[in-house]
Amino acid sequence: MALTKKDITENICKWPLYSRKEAVDYVEVLLEIMKRTMENGEDILISGFGKFNVKHKKERRGRNPATGEAMMLKKRKIVTFTPSGILREKVNGTFKEWWEKEEK
């Protein structure tokens, strides 16, 4: 199951500081900022989370998989995500807080 915008706003609403409307607005504004940044070809770095990279693909020859016909694929931009080391460790269950590391 995927985490949706609705799930994110529901989690924000659990905190007494924010109403449902405020949570929806904050999430929409954040996503709009991220979209505009990447539209301009800029990367987004979120410390402790990861980096969204905008990469440029050159025009290249390809093949239509349905017909096998050769074709030219236009140049385009793609977005890739590289997780931070912290996120990677948390996902893999190997993350240790700094105070746990010092105990050794």
C-alpha positions in Angstrom: 0.0 0.0 0.0 1.3 3.5 -0.8 1.3 6.6 1.3 -1.1 9.1 -0.3 -1.6 12.9 0.1 -4.7 12.1 2.1 -2.7 9.9 4.5 -0.1 12.6 5.0 -2.8 15.2 5.8 -4.5 12.8 8.2 -1.3 12.4 10.1 -0.7 16.1 10.3 -4.3 16.6 11.6 -3.6 14.3 14.5 -1.5 17.1 16.0 -3.7 19.6 17.8 -1.8 22.5 16.1 -3.3 22.1 12.6 -6.8 21.9 11.3 -7.7 19.6 8.3 -7.8 22.6 6.0 -4.4 23.9 7.1 -2.9 20.4 6.7 -4.2 20.1 3.2 -3.0 23.6 2.3 0.5 22.9 3.7 0.9 19.6 1.8 -0.4 21.2 -1.4 2.0 24.2 -1.1 5.0 22.0 -0.3 4.3 19.8 -3.4 3.7 22.8 -5.6 7.1 24.2 -4.5 8.8 20.9 -5.2 7.1 20.6 -8.7 8.1 24.2 -9.7 11.7 23.6 -8.5 12.0 20.5 -10.6 10.3 22.1 -13.6 13.1 24.7 -13.5 15.6 21.8 -13.7 16.8 22.2 -10.1 17.4 19.3 -7.7 15.8 19.1 -4.3 17.9 18.0 -1.3 16.1 17.1 2.0 18.6 16.5 4.7 18.1 13.1 6.4 15.7 12.0 3.6 17.2 12.1 0.2 17.7 14.0 -3.1 15.4 14.4 -6.0 17.6 14.7 -9.1 16.4 16.2 -12.4 18.3 14.4 -15.2 18.4 15.3 -18.9 18.0 12.4 -21.4 19.3 13.1 -24.9 17.4 12.3 -28.0 18.0 8.6 -28.9 16.9 5.8 -31.2 14.4 3.4 -29.7 12.0 0.7 -30.8 8.2 0.5 -30.5 7.8 -2.6 -28.4 4.4 -3.4 -29.9 5.5 -3.3 -33.6 9.2 -3.5 -33.4 9.4 -0.4 -35.6 12.5 1.9 -35.1 11.7 5.4 -33.8 13.4 8.4 -32.4 12.7 9.2 -28.7 12.7 12.9 -27.9 15.0 14.5 -25.4 13.3 14.8 -22.0 13.9 15.3 -18.3 13.4 12.6 -15.7 13.3 12.7 -11.9 15.3 10.2 -9.9 15.4 9.8 -6.1 18.5 8.9 -4.1 17.8 8.2 -0.5 20.1 9.5 2.2 22.2 7.1 4.2 19.9 7.6 7.2 16.8 6.8 5.3 18.5 3.8 3.7 19.5 2.5 7.1 16.0 3.0 8.5 14.4 1.2 5.6 16.8 -1.7 6.1 16.3 -1.7 9.9 20.0 -1.0 10.5 19.7 2.6 11.7 21.1 3.3 15.2 20.6 6.7 17.0 23.8 8.5 17.9 23.4 7.7 21.6 23.1 4.0 20.7 26.3 4.2 18.8 28.2 5.8 21.7 27.3 3.1 24.1 29.8 0.6 22.5 
